[in-house]
Amino acid sequence: MHALKDYESVVGAEIVEELRLLSEKTKGLKVQNVNSTAVGGGVAEILNRMVPLLRELEVDARWDVIKGGEKFFKVTKKFHNALHGKAEEIGPNDFSVFLETSEMNNRSLELAGDILVIHDPQPIALIQQKNKLNAKWIWRCHIDVSQPDERVWNFLRPFMDRYDGSVFSAPSFSQELPIRQFLISPSIDPLSDKNKELSEETVRGILEKFQIDPEKPLVTQVSRFDYLKDPLGVIEAFERVQKNVDCQLVLVGGEASDDPESVEVLARVRERAAGNPDVHVLAIPSGSDLEINALQRGSTVIVQKSIREGFGLTVTEALWKAKPVVASAVGGITLQISHKYSGLLCRSVEGAAYAIKQVLQNPEYGKRLGENGREQVRQNFLLTRHLRDYLLLFLALSHEGDIVRF
């Protein structure tokens, strides 16, 4: 893991000094994070980087993971999709499974601290322990709940309403709630294996390892295999482009222990891609960060054709690598991409195909988009900014009603 000082070369010494100054007011606070998986997905990735740096800043931070079986995670996947607005068949048994597993976690998971940060719907019912602890409770929602399924939203609302505050990734995601709301966008770690600079030799070697031609224009989407990421739509868009431009497509993703739907989606993607030798479907293990990094750096254009999206850290990663990005105009993606300035936004398969072809046929335009995108990430979506926002959140909770002077 990297120390804070290592980030000075990326963001400047002043930013790191500001973090140390803020931490003088949060020193010794006990902060416990709880989510649903230790590996796979953006939440685990962020916590894996953030918790050690908070400890360096002398915040007593810890991270715990709830337990749940296959039935529970099938239900929470349905909840996830439904909160994004996707139609799902959800019945009384699903709610019962959620409550039974939540009760088990409430009995078995030890909670302690001055501030508890509970991430997403899976562990939301831990709030039932609120009366046992003299702590501030925050529900951190990483998904787009601007148009949620009312049944699921109304089921979860009694839990939400008991929290002391909520955190959303974008202004448009928030809902009217009787508790305080905070805005904190996610971030990437520029020094992690997934985002650090790589040599051309390393990139080329990894492309060849996956039997990808390093000389042929490469279109890539990095995402877990999920219907909301629309991998089938990506293949359709690519095949439209392929009629005019000789290129290749990579769909690459890992697995998350709280996403049982991925096996089914992966099978459908492989079936759809069969017969086209220029479509590479790569299911790689969680933690294959160097491989993801190299695939992104070896790409000519990177796509994120999500139907719904909480934020889209893969977009941030691609922009950081100064790659032109074609992405759906949904969720937090619209915070990251200014259309025709730092990337291209689309709203359909046809629109995605047009934008991909435009970049492939105009390399200088793609280069300019990529350079603007990298600078946008530097200013807004790096881990140091994320740390500052959390320190300010902790200050707001622990000094409620006070004037905090620096």
TORKOL-4160 file (C-alpha; in steps of 0.2 Angstrom, whole numbers, padded with zeros to 4 digits, m for minus):
406
<pt num="1" X="0000" Y="0000" Z="0000"/>
<pt num="2" X="0006" Y="0018" Z="m0003"/>
<pt num="3" X="0008" Y="0031" Z="0010"/>
<pt num="4" X="0000" Y="0049" Z="0008"/>
<pt num="5" X="0017" Y="0056" Z="0003"/>
<pt num="6" X="0018" Y="0045" Z="m0012"/>
<pt num="7" X="0003" Y="0055" Z="m0019"/>
<pt num="8" X="0012" Y="0072" Z="m0019"/>
<pt num="9" X="0019" Y="0068" Z="m0037"/>
<pt num="10" X="0002" Y="0066" Z="m0044"/>
<pt num="11" X="m0009" Y="0080" Z="m0035"/>
<pt num="12" X="0004" Y="0091" Z="m0027"/>
<pt num="13" X="0011" Y="0093" Z="m0009"/>
<pt num="14" X="m0002" Y="0106" Z="m0005"/>
<pt num="15" X="m0017" Y="0094" Z="m0007"/>
<pt num="16" X="m0008" Y="0081" Z="0005"/>
<pt num="17" X="m0004" Y="0095" Z="0017"/>
<pt num="18" X="m0023" Y="0100" Z="0018"/>
<pt num="19" X="m0027" Y="0082" Z="0022"/>
<pt num="20" X="m0015" Y="0082" Z="0036"/>
<pt num="21" X="m0022" Y="0098" Z="0043"/>
<pt num="22" X="m0040" Y="0092" Z="0042"/>
<pt num="23" X="m0035" Y="0076" Z="0051"/>
<pt num="24" X="m0029" Y="0086" Z="0066"/>
<pt num="25" X="m0048" Y="0088" Z="0070"/>
<pt num="26" X="m0053" Y="0069" Z="0066"/>
<pt num="27" X="m0038" Y="0061" Z="0075"/>
<pt num="28" X="m0043" Y="0046" Z="0086"/>
<pt num="29" X="m0061" Y="0045" Z="0079"/>
<pt num="30" X="m0067" Y="0027" Z="0078"/>
<pt num="31" X="m0075" Y="0024" Z="0061"/>
<pt num="32" X="m0082" Y="0007" Z="0055"/>
<pt num="33" X="m0086" Y="0003" Z="0037"/>
<pt num="34" X="m0098" Y="m0012" Z="0033"/>
<pt num="35" X="m0102" Y="m0018" Z="0016"/>
<pt num="36" X="m0107" Y="m0035" Z="0007"/>
<pt num="37" X="m0091" Y="m0041" Z="m0001"/>
<pt num="38" X="m0072" Y="m0040" Z="0002"/>
<pt num="39" X="m0067" Y="m0042" Z="m0016"/>
<pt num="40" X="m0075" Y="m0037" Z="m0033"/>
<pt num="41" X="m0084" Y="m0021" Z="m0036"/>
<pt num="42" X="m0081" Y="m0003" Z="m0034"/>
<pt num="43" X="m0085" Y="m0002" Z="m0015"/>
<pt num="44" X="m0073" Y="m0015" Z="m0010"/>
<pt num="45" X="m0060" Y="m0007" Z="m0021"/>
<pt num="46" X="m0062" Y="0010" Z="m0013"/>
<pt num="47" X="m0062" Y="0004" Z="0005"/>
<pt num="48" X="m0046" Y="m0007" Z="0001"/>
<pt num="49" X="m0037" Y="0009" Z="m0003"/>
<pt num="50" X="m0046" Y="0022" Z="0009"/>
<pt num="51" X="m0045" Y="0013" Z="0025"/>
<pt num="52" X="m0026" Y="0011" Z="0027"/>
<pt num="53" X="m0024" Y="0030" Z="0022"/>
<pt num="54" X="m0037" Y="0035" Z="0035"/>
<pt num="55" X="m0027" Y="0025" Z="0048"/>
<pt num="56" X="m0011" Y="0035" Z="0042"/>
<pt num="57" X="m0021" Y="0050" Z="0046"/>
<pt num="58" X="m0024" Y="0043" Z="0063"/>
<pt num="59" X="m0042" Y="0040" Z="0061"/>
<pt num="60" X="m0046" Y="0023" Z="0069"/>
<pt num="61" X="m0054" Y="0015" Z="0053"/>
<pt num="62" X="m0060" Y="m0003" Z="0051"/>
<pt num="63" X="m0069" Y="m0012" Z="0038"/>
<pt num="64" X="m0081" Y="m0027" Z="0040"/>
<pt num="65" X="m0091" Y="m0038" Z="0028"/>
<pt num="66" X="m0108" Y="m0045" Z="0032"/>
<pt num="67" X="m0112" Y="m0064" Z="0028"/>
<pt num="68" X="m0125" Y="m0070" Z="0017"/>
<pt num="69" X="m0129" Y="m0086" Z="0007"/>
<pt num="70" X="m0134" Y="m0088" Z="m0011"/>
<pt num="71" X="m0152" Y="m0085" Z="m0008"/>
<pt num="72" X="m0148" Y="m0068" Z="0001"/>
<pt num="73" X="m0137" Y="m0062" Z="m0013"/>
<pt num="74" X="m0150" Y="m0067" Z="m0026"/>
<pt num="75" X="m0162" Y="m0056" Z="m0017"/>
<pt num="76" X="m0150" Y="m0041" Z="m0015"/>
<pt num="77" X="m0146" Y="m0042" Z="m0033"/>
<pt num="78" X="m0164" Y="m0041" Z="m0037"/>
<pt num="79" X="m0165" Y="m0026" Z="m0025"/>
<pt num="80" X="m0150" Y="m0018" Z="m0033"/>
<pt num="81" X="m0158" Y="m0019" Z="m0051"/>
<pt num="82" X="m0175" Y="m0013" Z="m0044"/>
<pt num="83" X="m0168" Y="0002" Z="m0036"/>
<pt num="84" X="m0160" Y="0006" Z="m0052"/>
<pt num="85" X="m0177" Y="0005" Z="m0060"/>
<pt num="86" X="m0176" Y="m0012" Z="m0068"/>
<pt num="87" X="m0192" Y="m0022" Z="m0068"/>
<pt num="88" X="m0189" Y="m0037" Z="m0056"/>
<pt num="89" X="m0201" Y="m0051" Z="m0050"/>
<pt num="90" X="m0200" Y="m0048" Z="m0031"/>
<pt num="91" X="m0212" Y="m0057" Z="m0019"/>
<pt num="92" X="m0215" Y="m0059" Z="0000"/>
<pt num="93" X="m0202" Y="m0073" Z="0001"/>
<pt num="94" X="m0188" Y="m0062" Z="m0005"/>
<pt num="95" X="m0192" Y="m0049" Z="0008"/>
<pt num="96" X="m0192" Y="m0063" Z="0021"/>
<pt num="97" X="m0175" Y="m0070" Z="0015"/>
<pt num="98" X="m0168" Y="m0052" Z="0017"/>
<pt num="99" X="m0175" Y="m0050" Z="0034"/>
<pt num="100" X="m0169" Y="m0067" Z="0040"/>
<pt num="101" X="m0151" Y="m0064" Z="0034"/>
<pt num="102" X="m0151" Y="m0047" Z="0041"/>
<pt num="103" X="m0156" Y="m0053" Z="0058"/>
<pt num="104" X="m0142" Y="m0066" Z="0058"/>
<pt num="105" X="m0129" Y="m0052" Z="0054"/>
<pt num="106" X="m0136" Y="m0041" Z="0068"/>
<pt num="107" X="m0133" Y="m0056" Z="0080"/>
<pt num="108" X="m0116" Y="m0060" Z="0074"/>
<pt num="109" X="m0107" Y="m0044" Z="0068"/>
<pt num="110" X="m0099" Y="m0034" Z="0081"/>
<pt num="111" X="m0102" Y="m0015" Z="0078"/>
<pt num="112" X="m0092" Y="m0002" Z="0087"/>
<pt num="113" X="m0086" Y="0016" Z="0084"/>
<pt num="114" X="m0090" Y="0034" Z="0084"/>
<pt num="115" X="m0096" Y="0034" Z="0066"/>
<pt num="116" X="m0103" Y="0019" Z="0057"/>
<pt num="117" X="m0103" Y="0019" Z="0038"/>
<pt num="118" X="m0115" Y="0006" Z="0031"/>
<pt num="119" X="m0113" Y="0004" Z="0012"/>
<pt num="120" X="m0128" Y="0000" Z="0000"/>
<pt num="121" X="m0144" Y="m0010" Z="0003"/>
<pt num="122" X="m0137" Y="m0026" Z="0008"/>
<pt num="123" X="m0132" Y="m0022" Z="0026"/>
<pt num="124" X="m0144" Y="m0008" Z="0028"/>
<pt num="125" X="m0154" Y="m0017" Z="0042"/>
<pt num="126" X="m0139" Y="m0016" Z="0054"/>
<pt num="127" X="m0147" Y="0001" Z="0059"/>
<pt num="128" X="m0157" Y="m0010" Z="0071"/>
<pt num="129" X="m0143" Y="m0010" Z="0083"/>
<pt num="130" X="m0143" Y="0009" Z="0084"/>
<pt num="131" X="m0150" Y="0010" Z="0101"/>
<pt num="132" X="m0136" Y="m0001" Z="0108"/>
<pt num="133" X="m0122" Y="0011" Z="0102"/>
<pt num="134" X="m0118" Y="0029" Z="0105"/>
<pt num="135" X="m0113" Y="0033" Z="0087"/>
<pt num="136" X="m0117" Y="0042" Z="0072"/>
<pt num="137" X="m0124" Y="0031" Z="0058"/>
<pt num="138" X="m0122" Y="0035" Z="0039"/>
<pt num="139" X="m0130" Y="0025" Z="0025"/>
<pt num="140" X="m0118" Y="0027" Z="0010"/>
<pt num="141" X="m0128" Y="0023" Z="m0006"/>
<pt num="142" X="m0117" Y="0020" Z="m0021"/>
<pt num="143" X="m0131" Y="0017" Z="m0034"/>
<pt num="144" X="m0143" Y="0027" Z="m0044"/>
<pt num="145" X="m0160" Y="0028" Z="m0034"/>
<pt num="146" X="m0167" Y="0042" Z="m0044"/>
<pt num="147" X="m0181" Y="0031" Z="m0051"/>
<pt num="148" X="m0182" Y="0016" Z="m0039"/>
<pt num="149" X="m0195" Y="0002" Z="m0039"/>
<pt num="150" X="m0208" Y="0008" Z="m0025"/>
<pt num="151" X="m0210" Y="m0009" Z="m0017"/>
<pt num="152" X="m0191" Y="m0011" Z="m0013"/>
<pt num="153" X="m0189" Y="0008" Z="m0009"/>
<pt num="154" X="m0204" Y="0008" Z="0003"/>
<pt num="155" X="m0197" Y="m0009" Z="0011"/>
<pt num="156" X="m0180" Y="m0001" Z="0014"/>
<pt num="157" X="m0186" Y="0017" Z="0019"/>
<pt num="158" X="m0190" Y="0012" Z="0038"/>
<pt num="159" X="m0171" Y="0007" Z="0039"/>
<pt num="160" X="m0165" Y="0023" Z="0030"/>
<pt num="161" X="m0175" Y="0035" Z="0040"/>
<pt num="162" X="m0167" Y="0029" Z="0056"/>
<pt num="163" X="m0149" Y="0034" Z="0050"/>
<pt num="164" X="m0142" Y="0051" Z="0055"/>
<pt num="165" X="m0137" Y="0055" Z="0037"/>
<pt num="166" X="m0135" Y="0048" Z="0020"/>
<pt num="167" X="m0122" Y="0050" Z="0006"/>
<pt num="168" X="m0125" Y="0049" Z="m0012"/>
<pt num="169" X="m0113" Y="0050" Z="m0027"/>
<pt num="170" X="m0123" Y="0063" Z="m0037"/>
<pt num="171" X="m0136" Y="0076" Z="m0034"/>
<pt num="172" X="m0148" Y="0068" Z="m0045"/>
<pt num="173" X="m0148" Y="0051" Z="m0035"/>
<pt num="174" X="m0154" Y="0058" Z="m0019"/>
<pt num="175" X="m0172" Y="0056" Z="m0013"/>
<pt num="176" X="m0182" Y="0066" Z="m0001"/>
<pt num="177" X="m0178" Y="0059" Z="0016"/>
<pt num="178" X="m0180" Y="0065" Z="0034"/>
<pt num="179" X="m0161" Y="0064" Z="0037"/>
<pt num="180" X="m0146" Y="0075" Z="0032"/>
<pt num="181" X="m0139" Y="0071" Z="0015"/>
<pt num="182" X="m0121" Y="0073" Z="0009"/>
<pt num="183" X="m0113" Y="0072" Z="m0009"/>
<pt num="184" X="m0097" Y="0062" Z="m0011"/>
<pt num="185" X="m0092" Y="0056" Z="m0028"/>
<pt num="186" X="m0082" Y="0040" Z="m0029"/>
<pt num="187" X="m0063" Y="0040" Z="m0034"/>
<pt num="188" X="m0049" Y="0030" Z="m0041"/>
<pt num="189" X="m0032" Y="0027" Z="m0034"/>
<pt num="190" X="m0019" Y="0033" Z="m0047"/>
<pt num="191" X="m0005" Y="0023" Z="m0039"/>
<pt num="192" X="m0014" Y="0006" Z="m0038"/>
<pt num="193" X="m0010" Y="m0008" Z="m0050"/>
<pt num="194" X="m0025" Y="m0004" Z="m0060"/>
<pt num="195" X="m0021" Y="0014" Z="m0063"/>
<pt num="196" X="m0002" Y="0016" Z="m0062"/>
<pt num="197" X="0009" Y="0019" Z="m0077"/>
<pt num="198" X="0014" Y="0004" Z="m0087"/>
<pt num="199" X="0028" Y="0001" Z="m0100"/>
<pt num="200" X="0023" Y="m0002" Z="m0118"/>
<pt num="201" X="0032" Y="m0019" Z="m0116"/>
<pt num="202" X="0021" Y="m0024" Z="m0102"/>
<pt num="203" X="0005" Y="m0018" Z="m0111"/>
<pt num="204" X="0010" Y="m0028" Z="m0127"/>
<pt num="205" X="0014" Y="m0043" Z="m0117"/>
<pt num="206" X="m0003" Y="m0044" Z="m0108"/>
<pt num="207" X="m0012" Y="m0041" Z="m0124"/>
<pt num="208" X="m0003" Y="m0055" Z="m0133"/>
<pt num="209" X="m0006" Y="m0066" Z="m0117"/>
<pt num="210" X="m0025" Y="m0065" Z="m0121"/>
<pt num="211" X="m0022" Y="m0067" Z="m0140"/>
<pt num="212" X="m0027" Y="m0049" Z="m0144"/>
<pt num="213" X="m0018" Y="m0041" Z="m0159"/>
<pt num="214" X="m0008" Y="m0026" Z="m0152"/>
<pt num="215" X="m0008" Y="m0019" Z="m0170"/>
<pt num="216" X="m0026" Y="m0019" Z="m0173"/>
<pt num="217" X="m0038" Y="m0005" Z="m0166"/>
<pt num="218" X="m0046" Y="m0011" Z="m0150"/>
<pt num="219" X="m0063" Y="m0007" Z="m0142"/>
<pt num="220" X="m0064" Y="m0012" Z="m0124"/>
<pt num="221" X="m0078" Y="m0013" Z="m0111"/>
<pt num="222" X="m0072" Y="m0017" Z="m0093"/>
<pt num="223" X="m0087" Y="m0022" Z="m0082"/>
<pt num="224" X="m0094" Y="m0036" Z="m0072"/>
<pt num="225" X="m0105" Y="m0047" Z="m0083"/>
<pt num="226" X="m0122" Y="m0039" Z="m0078"/>
<pt num="227" X="m0137" Y="m0035" Z="m0089"/>
<pt num="228" X="m0137" Y="m0017" Z="m0083"/>
<pt num="229" X="m0119" Y="m0015" Z="m0091"/>
<pt num="230" X="m0127" Y="m0020" Z="m0108"/>
<pt num="231" X="m0113" Y="m0031" Z="m0114"/>
<pt num="232" X="m0125" Y="m0038" Z="m0128"/>
<pt num="233" X="m0128" Y="m0020" Z="m0134"/>
<pt num="234" X="m0109" Y="m0017" Z="m0134"/>
<pt num="235" X="m0107" Y="m0032" Z="m0146"/>
<pt num="236" X="m0121" Y="m0026" Z="m0157"/>
<pt num="237" X="m0113" Y="m0008" Z="m0158"/>
<pt num="238" X="m0096" Y="m0016" Z="m0162"/>
<pt num="239" X="m0103" Y="m0026" Z="m0176"/>
<pt num="240" X="m0110" Y="m0010" Z="m0184"/>
<pt num="241" X="m0093" Y="m0002" Z="m0182"/>
<pt num="242" X="m0084" Y="m0017" Z="m0189"/>
<pt num="243" X="m0093" Y="m0015" Z="m0206"/>
<pt num="244" X="m0083" Y="0000" Z="m0209"/>
<pt num="245" X="m0068" Y="m0001" Z="m0198"/>
<pt num="246" X="m0056" Y="m0017" Z="m0196"/>
<pt num="247" X="m0055" Y="m0018" Z="m0177"/>
<pt num="248" X="m0058" Y="m0030" Z="m0162"/>
<pt num="249" X="m0068" Y="m0030" Z="m0146"/>
<pt num="250" X="m0064" Y="m0035" Z="m0129"/>
<pt num="251" X="m0077" Y="m0038" Z="m0115"/>
<pt num="252" X="m0068" Y="m0041" Z="m0099"/>
<pt num="253" X="m0075" Y="m0043" Z="m0081"/>
<pt num="254" X="m0072" Y="m0052" Z="m0065"/>
<pt num="255" X="m0084" Y="m0059" Z="m0052"/>
<pt num="256" X="m0091" Y="m0052" Z="m0036"/>
<pt num="257" X="m0097" Y="m0064" Z="m0022"/>
<pt num="258" X="m0113" Y="m0054" Z="m0020"/>
<pt num="259" X="m0118" Y="m0055" Z="m0039"/>
<pt num="260" X="m0124" Y="m0072" Z="m0043"/>
<pt num="261" X="m0132" Y="m0066" Z="m0059"/>
<pt num="262" X="m0115" Y="m0064" Z="m0068"/>
<pt num="263" X="m0113" Y="m0082" Z="m0072"/>
<pt num="264" X="m0129" Y="m0082" Z="m0082"/>
<pt num="265" X="m0125" Y="m0065" Z="m0091"/>
<pt num="266" X="m0107" Y="m0072" Z="m0095"/>
<pt num="267" X="m0115" Y="m0087" Z="m0104"/>
<pt num="268" X="m0126" Y="m0077" Z="m0114"/>
<pt num="269" X="m0112" Y="m0065" Z="m0119"/>
<pt num="270" X="m0101" Y="m0080" Z="m0125"/>
<pt num="271" X="m0115" Y="m0087" Z="m0135"/>
<pt num="272" X="m0118" Y="m0070" Z="m0143"/>
<pt num="273" X="m0100" Y="m0068" Z="m0147"/>
<pt num="274" X="m0097" Y="m0085" Z="m0154"/>
<pt num="275" X="m0092" Y="m0085" Z="m0172"/>
<pt num="276" X="m0084" Y="m0068" Z="m0172"/>
<pt num="277" X="m0065" Y="m0070" Z="m0170"/>
<pt num="278" X="m0063" Y="m0052" Z="m0167"/>
<pt num="279" X="m0074" Y="m0052" Z="m0151"/>
<pt num="280" X="m0064" Y="m0058" Z="m0136"/>
<pt num="281" X="m0074" Y="m0062" Z="m0120"/>
<pt num="282" X="m0063" Y="m0062" Z="m0105"/>
<pt num="283" X="m0069" Y="m0068" Z="m0087"/>
<pt num="284" X="m0053" Y="m0065" Z="m0077"/>
<pt num="285" X="m0052" Y="m0067" Z="m0058"/>
<pt num="286" X="m0055" Y="m0053" Z="m0046"/>
<pt num="287" X="m0038" Y="m0044" Z="m0042"/>
<pt num="288" X="m0032" Y="m0045" Z="m0060"/>
<pt num="289" X="m0028" Y="m0027" Z="m0059"/>
<pt num="290" X="m0012" Y="m0026" Z="m0070"/>
<pt num="291" X="m0022" Y="m0035" Z="m0083"/>
<pt num="292" X="m0036" Y="m0023" Z="m0083"/>
<pt num="293" X="m0024" Y="m0008" Z="m0083"/>
<pt num="294" X="m0015" Y="m0015" Z="m0098"/>
<pt num="295" X="m0031" Y="m0019" Z="m0108"/>
<pt num="296" X="m0037" Y="m0001" Z="m0105"/>
<pt num="297" X="m0020" Y="0006" Z="m0110"/>
<pt num="298" X="m0019" Y="m0005" Z="m0125"/>
<pt num="299" X="m0036" Y="0001" Z="m0131"/>
<pt num="300" X="m0040" Y="0013" Z="m0145"/>
<pt num="301" X="m0057" Y="0018" Z="m0137"/>
<pt num="302" X="m0065" Y="0012" Z="m0121"/>
<pt num="303" X="m0084" Y="0010" Z="m0120"/>
<pt num="304" X="m0096" Y="0010" Z="m0105"/>
<pt num="305" X="m0113" Y="0006" Z="m0112"/>
<pt num="306" X="m0123" Y="0005" Z="m0096"/>
<pt num="307" X="m0142" Y="0005" Z="m0095"/>
<pt num="308" X="m0141" Y="0011" Z="m0077"/>
<pt num="309" X="m0125" Y="0016" Z="m0068"/>
<pt num="310" X="m0122" Y="0022" Z="m0050"/>
<pt num="311" X="m0106" Y="0031" Z="m0055"/>
<pt num="312" X="m0095" Y="0020" Z="m0066"/>
<pt num="313" X="m0077" Y="0019" Z="m0059"/>
<pt num="314" X="m0072" Y="0010" Z="m0075"/>
<pt num="315" X="m0075" Y="0026" Z="m0084"/>
<pt num="316" X="m0064" Y="0036" Z="m0072"/>
<pt num="317" X="m0050" Y="0023" Z="m0074"/>
<pt num="318" X="m0052" Y="0025" Z="m0093"/>
<pt num="319" X="m0052" Y="0044" Z="m0093"/>
<pt num="320" X="m0036" Y="0044" Z="m0081"/>
<pt num="321" X="m0027" Y="0034" Z="m0094"/>
<pt num="322" X="m0031" Y="0048" Z="m0107"/>
<pt num="323" X="m0042" Y="0036" Z="m0117"/>
<pt num="324" X="m0057" Y="0042" Z="m0128"/>
<pt num="325" X="m0072" Y="0036" Z="m0119"/>
<pt num="326" X="m0089" Y="0032" Z="m0127"/>
<pt num="327" X="m0102" Y="0030" Z="m0113"/>
<pt num="328" X="m0121" Y="0030" Z="m0110"/>
<pt num="329" X="m0128" Y="0046" Z="m0103"/>
<pt num="330" X="m0134" Y="0038" Z="m0087"/>
<pt num="331" X="m0131" Y="0040" Z="m0069"/>
<pt num="332" X="m0114" Y="0046" Z="m0063"/>
<pt num="333" X="m0106" Y="0045" Z="m0080"/>
<pt num="334" X="m0113" Y="0062" Z="m0084"/>
<pt num="335" X="m0104" Y="0069" Z="m0070"/>
<pt num="336" X="m0087" Y="0063" Z="m0077"/>
<pt num="337" X="m0090" Y="0066" Z="m0096"/>
<pt num="338" X="m0093" Y="0083" Z="m0104"/>
<pt num="339" X="m0100" Y="0078" Z="m0121"/>
<pt num="340" X="m0088" Y="0081" Z="m0135"/>
<pt num="341" X="m0075" Y="0088" Z="m0123"/>
<pt num="342" X="m0069" Y="0074" Z="m0111"/>
<pt num="343" X="m0078" Y="0060" Z="m0120"/>
<pt num="344" X="m0094" Y="0056" Z="m0130"/>
<pt num="345" X="m0111" Y="0052" Z="m0123"/>
<pt num="346" X="m0123" Y="0041" Z="m0131"/>
<pt num="347" X="m0141" Y="0035" Z="m0129"/>
<pt num="348" X="m0143" Y="0020" Z="m0140"/>
<pt num="349" X="m0134" Y="0006" Z="m0149"/>
<pt num="350" X="m0134" Y="0016" Z="m0165"/>
<pt num="351" X="m0127" Y="0031" Z="m0155"/>
<pt num="352" X="m0113" Y="0021" Z="m0147"/>
<pt num="353" X="m0108" Y="0014" Z="m0164"/>
<pt num="354" X="m0108" Y="0031" Z="m0172"/>
<pt num="355" X="m0097" Y="0038" Z="m0158"/>
<pt num="356" X="m0085" Y="0023" Z="m0158"/>
<pt num="357" X="m0083" Y="0024" Z="m0177"/>
<pt num="358" X="m0080" Y="0043" Z="m0175"/>
<pt num="359" X="m0066" Y="0041" Z="m0163"/>
<pt num="360" X="m0058" Y="0026" Z="m0173"/>
<pt num="361" X="m0058" Y="0037" Z="m0189"/>
<pt num="362" X="m0052" Y="0053" Z="m0181"/>
<pt num="363" X="m0037" Y="0048" Z="m0170"/>
<pt num="364" X="m0032" Y="0066" Z="m0166"/>
<pt num="365" X="m0050" Y="0070" Z="m0160"/>
<pt num="366" X="m0049" Y="0054" Z="m0149"/>
<pt num="367" X="m0032" Y="0060" Z="m0142"/>
<pt num="368" X="m0039" Y="0077" Z="m0137"/>
<pt num="369" X="m0054" Y="0069" Z="m0129"/>
<pt num="370" X="m0043" Y="0058" Z="m0119"/>
<pt num="371" X="m0031" Y="0072" Z="m0113"/>
<pt num="372" X="m0046" Y="0082" Z="m0107"/>
<pt num="373" X="m0054" Y="0067" Z="m0098"/>
<pt num="374" X="m0038" Y="0064" Z="m0089"/>
<pt num="375" X="m0037" Y="0082" Z="m0082"/>
<pt num="376" X="m0055" Y="0081" Z="m0077"/>
<pt num="377" X="m0051" Y="0066" Z="m0066"/>
<pt num="378" X="m0036" Y="0074" Z="m0059"/>
<pt num="379" X="m0046" Y="0089" Z="m0053"/>
<pt num="380" X="m0061" Y="0079" Z="m0047"/>
<pt num="381" X="m0060" Y="0060" Z="m0045"/>
<pt num="382" X="m0044" Y="0055" Z="m0037"/>
<pt num="383" X="m0043" Y="0046" Z="m0020"/>
<pt num="384" X="m0035" Y="0062" Z="m0011"/>
<pt num="385" X="m0051" Y="0072" Z="m0015"/>
<pt num="386" X="m0062" Y="0057" Z="m0008"/>
<pt num="387" X="m0052" Y="0056" Z="0008"/>
<pt num="388" X="m0054" Y="0075" Z="0010"/>
<pt num="389" X="m0073" Y="0073" Z="0008"/>
<pt num="390" X="m0074" Y="0059" Z="0021"/>
<pt num="391" X="m0064" Y="0069" Z="0033"/>
<pt num="392" X="m0076" Y="0083" Z="0031"/>
<pt num="393" X="m0090" Y="0071" Z="0033"/>
<pt num="394" X="m0083" Y="0065" Z="0050"/>
<pt num="395" X="m0080" Y="0083" Z="0056"/>
<pt num="396" X="m0098" Y="0087" Z="0051"/>
<pt num="397" X="m0105" Y="0072" Z="0061"/>
<pt num="398" X="m0093" Y="0073" Z="0076"/>
<pt num="399" X="m0094" Y="0092" Z="0078"/>
<pt num="400" X="m0113" Y="0094" Z="0074"/>
<pt num="401" X="m0118" Y="0112" Z="0079"/>
<pt num="402" X="m0100" Y="0118" Z="0082"/>
<pt num="403" X="m0089" Y="0130" Z="0073"/>
<pt num="404" X="m0073" Y="0121" Z="0067"/>
<pt num="405" X="m0058" Y="0132" Z="0065"/>
<pt num="406" X="m0042" Y="0128" Z="0057"/>
